[in-house]
Amino acid sequence: MKIHEPINDIILSEMKKQGLTAVDLARRLNLNTSSAYYILSRPSIQLDRLWKICEVLQINFFQILANQLQMENIEQLFIDEEKEALKAENKTLKEVIKLLGSGS
């Protein structure tokens, strides 16, 4: 299973696109700077804090995370389909080997 991108990395990437620093985020969230750095250093975040960050950065991080989950589910679906195809091929090959062996 693919590992998702941590939310702090996603937020930091968006902040970089917008030209914002941790100090800017702290100011917009009415936090002290060390709290902003702490939030941005952790791979997880409280939902209410993420909601506020969505508001101040004007981006829906919840949707980004949901899209990651959807992609992981699609990848797993392809893996499952490939497994089934390989099982069918394996069964066919066993039958061919059995027929070739009985023909001797």
Number of C-alpha atoms within 10 A of each C-alpha: 8 11 8 11 11 13 20 17 15 16 18 16 13 15 16 11 9 10 9 14 14 19 16 15 20 18 13 14 16 11 13 13 16 12 14 19 15 10 18 19 14 12 12 13 15 8 10 9 12 19 15 13 19 15 14 12 16 9 14 13 19 14 10 13 16 11 12 16 15 12 14 15 14 12 14 14 12 11 13 12 12 12 12 12 12 12 12 12 12 12 12 12 12 12 12 12 12 11 11 10 9 8 7 5
